[in-house]
């Protein structure tokens, strides 16, 4: 989902920066409403960074990354995942790929917009986690990511061909099929250690409800 440097004109990068700032500033009050959200945001950023570095490869005009979006979202919640993505991209740029910092806003929006669409359409109404649910969430989210990448590539100079974008988009089918396995393993681990008070601080209320775990008042 990384857009390579030099593809998007500076004026359009400014548009992306303004849009990303508006999105994140809008959710900033929610982040500071509860101290545990700051902890979950830090954990989301760390796990996202680890997942990205674990597997990434060049595919056409962009890069295929193992994002781990759904297990992160289900574990830590919407707002921590939203900010965790941006912090993880910033961390990756500072430590490993400084040239990607110029597209920080672009890449953040490529992850944030599909996350918001998935959360408000299906995710926040989630009552129970199943393999079918995980496949549905993965399909929705990564379809959004590939569409966002297509949007940015349409703004590229010169415009990237549809064939190049479709090559990139099809590569994400692998993630849609494999990530639910990772999600099930992580959610099994959460259930396995559900009695831990430390785990109770880290896991979102929605995740506890979907996994039928006891409330924090009970652990």
Secondary structure, DSSP 4 states (H G I P E B T S, - for coil): -PBPTTSS-HHHHHHHHHHHHHHHHHHHHHHTSSHHHHHHHHHHHHHHHHHHHHSEEEETTEEEE---HHHHHHHH-HHHHHHHHHHHHHHHHHHT-GGGGGGHHHHHHHHHHHHHHHHHHTGGG-----HHHHHHHHHHHHHHHHHHHHHHHHTSSSPPPHHHHHHHHHHTHHHHHHHHHHHHHHHHHHHHTTT-HHHHHHS-HHHHHHTTPPPGGG-
